[in-house]
């Protein structure tokens, strides 16, 4: 069943549908689950439904003033404007082009921020390690009189309801989280606040205790294939299933798996990881070369973000390799059958490193390196230290 184009989350749809039909849909929610499985898309569809003046069951009518405003999108905004009192987003992955010309090539995972007066969206800016408290509680000289926590309590413009979405909740620091506590515990009547993260473990206990946790599961291969085809990431069902096979239920993973430069680099990565000893010096240079691959001119402004994401792809692949190696060394040899991506290298690694404890330690060290990326660590140092430890 698809709800407003959302695939694979029927359980969550049913839960919110029941609450909506009973008039009990309000309060604070924490959406968690892997990246790229539809949490943000669901939050936006839910917000549109909540704010609709004439909902058609558990769906927006698409015709009222609220729905019309929700479909209007923000133009590109600067960080200075973002930090003003206006309810503007902290970041947009894709803003409406001023010239009217679409970006080429278009990003199939891009999204626009609705320009609705009763909808607020906050997320971590690309050049920041955490969500700035200014976006939540206002700048220091105006603390408590602007920002999301202030705006959510202002009188609604339409329909008497408000919705706020706080994306990248994994990157709330203690100061930012503390500024939210009272708002999350006692939101205004009729308001819904949605935090979006990847894991409850990454949220402070004070945040978890004040939100109703909603777990989104990875998409099934068939549901993910439907999304990939609908967004043009896969040309047809067969290609979609091929990408979905290695994507762990994530549209984002599937898109990155389809990157030609990764296709060329991945065999080098697996071959090196399969060796009895990683050549840390030589392979560090190769990983850095991949991460710093020349960007298109229009991507220069996001160069740091793109580099971090490319390194995250490498580390995620490495973590998966060590996870599979651990399972093979523990007797789960079925993983080798038909594994065209890494099967041969897993066999070599099993011969060269027949120690499951070492594979586990390497997997843990790789996950630690991934966390260092989130903390905005120096990428060259992360790469060199990770490979040296391996």
C-alpha positions in Angstrom: 0.0 0.0 0.0 1.3 3.5 -0.9 0.2 6.5 1.1 0.7 9.8 -0.8 3.6 8.1 -2.6 5.2 6.8 0.6 6.2 3.1 0.1 6.9 0.5 2.7 5.8 2.2 5.9 2.2 0.9 6.2 2.5 0.3 10.0 3.5 3.9 10.6 0.8 5.2 8.3 -1.8 3.1 10.2 -0.7 4.4 13.6 -0.9 8.1 12.6 -4.2 7.5 10.7 -5.9 6.2 13.8 -4.6 9.1 15.9 -5.7 11.6 13.2 -9.2 10.1 12.9 -9.7 10.4 16.7 -8.4 14.0 16.8 -5.5 13.0 19.0 -2.6 13.7 16.6 -0.5 16.3 18.5 2.6 16.4 20.6 6.3 15.5 20.0 7.6 12.6 17.9 11.1 11.2 17.3 11.4 9.5 13.9 14.4 7.2 13.7 15.7 4.8 11.1 18.5 4.6 8.5 19.0 7.4 6.0 17.2 7.4 2.7 14.2 5.3 3.7 11.5 8.1 3.6 11.4 9.6 7.1 11.6 13.2 5.9 9.1 12.6 3.1 6.7 11.0 5.5 7.1 14.0 7.9 6.3 16.5 5.1 3.2 14.5 3.9 2.0 14.3 7.5 2.5 18.0 8.0 0.5 18.8 4.9 -2.3 16.5 6.0 -2.4 18.0 9.5 -2.4 21.6 8.2 -5.0 20.9 5.5 -8.3 22.8 6.0 -10.5 20.1 4.4 -8.7 16.8 4.7 -10.0 13.8 2.7 -9.8 11.2 5.4 -6.1 10.8 6.3 -4.9 12.8 3.3 -4.8 16.5 2.3 -7.5 17.8 -0.1 -4.9 19.5 -2.3 -7.2 22.4 -3.1 -7.5 24.6 0.0 -5.4 27.6 0.8 -3.3 25.6 3.2 -2.4 23.0 0.6 -1.7 25.7 -2.0 0.7 27.4 0.4 2.3 24.1 1.4 3.2 23.4 -2.3 5.0 26.8 -2.6 8.7 26.5 -2.2 11.5 28.7 -0.8 13.9 30.5 -3.1 17.6 30.1 -2.2 18.4 31.8 1.1 21.6 32.9 2.8 22.6 31.8 6.3 22.1 35.4 7.5 18.4 35.2 6.4 18.0 31.8 7.9 19.0 33.1 11.3 16.4 36.0 11.1 13.1 35.9 12.8 11.4 34.7 9.6 10.3 31.1 9.6 12.9 30.1 6.9 14.7 26.7 6.7 18.2 26.1 8.0 19.2 24.5 4.7 17.6 23.3 1.5 19.0 20.5 -0.6 17.4 22.0 -3.7 15.9 25.5 -3.9 13.7 26.7 -6.7 16.0 28.0 -9.4 15.8 31.8 -9.7 16.3 31.7 -13.4 13.6 29.1 -13.9 16.2 26.7 -15.3 16.5 23.3 -13.5 19.8 22.2 -12.3 21.5 19.6 -14.5 21.7 16.8 -13.7 18.8 17.0 -11.2 19.2 15.3 -7.8 16.6 12.5 -7.5 16.8 12.8 -3.7 16.4 16.6 -3.7 13.6 18.2 -1.8 12.1 21.6 -1.4 11.0 23.3 1.9 7.3 24.2 1.9 6.6 27.9 2.2 3.7 27.6 4.7 3.3 30.1 7.5 2.4 27.4 10.0 5.2 25.0 9.0 8.8 25.3 10.4 11.8 23.4 9.3 15.2 23.4 10.9 18.3 21.3 10.0 22.1 21.3 10.4 23.7 23.7 7.9 26.2 21.8 5.7 29.2 23.7 7.1 28.3 23.2 10.7 29.0 20.2 13.0 25.8 20.7 15.0 22.5 22.4 14.7 23.1 26.0 15.9 21.1 27.0 18.9 20.2 30.3 17.1 17.9 28.3 14.9 16.0 26.9 17.9 16.1 29.7 20.4 17.2 32.8 18.5 20.5 34.6 18.5 22.2 35.5 21.8 21.0 39.1 21.8 17.4 38.0 21.1 17.4 34.6 22.9 13.9 33.3 23.6 12.2 35.9 21.3 12.9 34.2 17.9 13.7 30.8 16.5 11.6 27.7 16.3 10.7 27.4 20.0 9.3 31.0 19.9 7.6 30.7 16.5 5.8 27.5 17.3 3.9 29.2 20.2 2.7 32.1 18.0 -0.9 32.2 16.9 -1.4 30.1 13.7 -2.2 31.9 10.5 -4.5 29.2 9.2 -6.6 26.5 10.7 -5.4 26.7 14.2 -2.5 24.1 13.9 1.3 24.2 13.5 3.9 21.7 12.5 7.7 21.9 13.1 10.2 19.5 11.7 13.7 19.3 13.2 15.9 17.4 10.8 19.4 16.0 11.6 18.4 15.5 15.2 21.5 13.4 15.7 23.4 16.7 15.6 21.7 18.4 18.5 24.3 19.3 21.2 23.4 19.6 24.8 22.7 23.4 24.7 20.4 23.0 21.7 18.6 20.0 23.2 18.1 21.9 26.5 16.5 24.8 24.6 13.9 22.4 23.2 13.0 20.5 26.4 10.1 22.7 27.6 8.7 23.0 24.0 8.8 19.2 23.5 7.3 18.4 26.9 4.5 21.0 26.6 4.0 22.0 22.9 1.1 24.4 22.2 -2.3 22.8 21.7 -2.8 21.4 18.2 1.0 21.6 17.4 3.0 18.6 16.2 6.8 18.6 16.5 8.8 16.0 14.6 12.5 15.3 15.2 14.2 13.2 12.5 17.3 11.1 13.4 18.9 7.8 12.6 19.0 6.1 16.0 17.4 6.6 19.5 20.9 6.0 20.9 22.2 9.2 19.2 19.6 11.3 21.0 20.1 12.7 24.5 18.0 10.9 27.2 16.2 14.2 27.9 15.0 14.3 24.2 14.0 10.6 24.1 11.9 10.9 27.3 9.9 13.8 25.9 9.0 12.3 22.5 7.0 9.4 21.2 9.5 7.3 19.4 8.5 6.1 15.9 10.8 3.6 14.3 11.0 3.4 10.5 12.3 0.2 9.1 14.5 -0.2 6.0 12.5 -0.6 2.8 12.0 -4.1 1.4 13.8 -4.8 -1.9 10.5 -4.6 -3.8 9.4 -1.3 -2.1 12.8 0.2 -2.6 12.7 -0.8 -6.3 9.4 0.9 -6.7 10.9 4.1 -5.3 14.0 3.9 -7.4 12.0 3.5 -10.6 9.6 6.2 -9.7 12.4 8.7 -9.0 14.4 7.8 -12.2 17.3 6.3 -10.3 16.7 2.9 -11.9 15.5 2.6 -15.5 13.3 -0.4 -14.9 12.3 -3.1 -12.4 15.3 -5.3 -13.1 17.9 -2.5 -12.6 16.0 -1.4 -9.5 16.2 -4.9 -8.0 20.0 -5.0 -8.8 20.6 -1.7 -6.9 18.2 -2.7 -4.1 20.1 -5.9 -3.5 23.1 -4.0 -1.9 21.3 -0.9 -0.6 20.1 -2.2 2.8 16.7 -0.8 2.2 17.9 2.8 1.6 17.3 4.9 -1.5 20.3 7.0 -0.6 22.5 3.9 -0.5 21.2 2.7 -3.9 21.9 6.1 -5.5 25.5 6.1 -4.2 25.9 2.4 -5.2 25.0 3.5 -8.8 27.9 6.1 -8.8 30.3 5.1 -11.7 33.3 6.4 -9.8 32.4 4.1 -6.9 32.0 1.2 -9.3 35.6 1.7 -10.3 37.0 2.2 -6.8 35.1 -0.5 -4.9 37.1 -3.5 -6.2 40.3 -1.7 -5.1 38.9 -1.2 -1.7 37.8 -4.8 -1.2 41.1 -6.2 -2.6 43.0 -4.1 0.0 40.8 -5.0 2.9 41.3 -8.7 2.0 45.1 -8.5 2.3 46.8 -10.0 5.4 48.0 -6.4 6.2 46.6 -3.2 4.8 49.2 -1.0 3.0 48.2 2.1 5.0 50.6 4.6 3.4 49.9 3.7 -0.2 46.2 3.1 0.1 45.6 6.3 2.2 46.7 8.2 -0.9 44.3 6.3 -3.1 41.4 6.8 -0.7 42.2 10.6 -0.4 42.3 10.7 -4.2 38.8 9.2 -4.4 37.4 11.4 -1.7 38.8 14.6 -3.4 37.9 13.7 -6.9 37.4 16.9 -8.9 34.0 18.4 -8.5 31.8 20.2 -11.0 31.9 23.9 -10.8 28.4 24.3 -9.4 29.4 21.8 -6.5 32.3 24.0 -5.2 30.1 25.5 -2.5 29.3 22.1 -1.1 32.8 20.7 -1.6 33.4 19.9 2.1 30.0 18.2 2.4 30.6 16.1 -0.7 34.0 15.0 0.4 32.6 13.9 3.8 29.9 12.0 2.1 32.3 10.2 -0.3 34.5 9.1 2.6 31.3 7.9 4.4 30.6 5.7 1.4 34.0 4.2 1.6 33.8 3.5 5.3 30.2 2.1 5.0 31.4 -0.3 2.4 34.4 -1.3 4.5 32.2 -1.8 7.6 29.8 -4.0 5.6 32.8 -6.0 4.3 34.1 -6.7 7.8 30.6 -7.5 9.0 30.2 -10.1 6.2 33.7 -11.4 6.9 32.8 -12.0 10.5 29.8 -14.0 9.5 31.8 -16.1 7.0 34.5 -16.8 9.6 31.7 -17.8 12.0 30.5 -20.5 9.5 27.9 -18.6 7.4 29.4 -19.5 4.1 26.1 -19.0 2.2 27.1 -15.3 2.0 29.7 -16.3 -0.6 27.3 -17.9 -3.0 26.3 -15.5 -5.8 28.0 -12.5 -4.1 29.3 -10.8 -7.2 30.3 -7.6 -5.4 32.7 -8.9 -2.8 32.5 -12.7 -2.7 36.0 -13.4 -4.1 37.6 -10.9 -1.8 35.7 -12.3 1.2 37.1 -15.8 0.4 40.6 -14.3 0.1 40.2 -12.4 3.4 38.9 -15.6 5.1 42.1 -17.3 4.1 44.4 -14.4 4.9 42.7 -13.4 8.2 41.0 -16.4 9.8 40.3 -14.6 13.0 36.6 -13.4 13.6 37.7 -11.3 16.6 40.1 -9.3 14.4 37.3 -8.8 11.8 35.0 -7.5 14.6 37.7 -5.1 15.8 38.2 -3.8 12.3 34.5 -3.3 11.9 34.3 -1.4 15.2 37.2 0.8 14.2 35.6 1.5 10.8 32.3 2.6 12.5 34.4 4.8 14.9 35.9 6.5 11.8 32.4 7.1 10.4 31.4 8.8 13.7 34.5 11.0 13.4 33.2 12.3 10.0 29.9 13.3 11.8 32.0 15.3 14.3 33.6 17.2 11.4 37.0 15.7 11.9 39.9 16.3 9.5 39.3 13.9 6.6 42.9 13.2 5.8 43.7 12.4 9.5 40.6 10.2 9.7 41.7 8.2 6.6 45.3 7.8 7.7 44.5 6.9 11.3 41.8 4.4 10.2 44.0 2.5 7.8 47.0 2.6 10.1 44.9 1.0 12.8 43.6 -1.7 10.4 
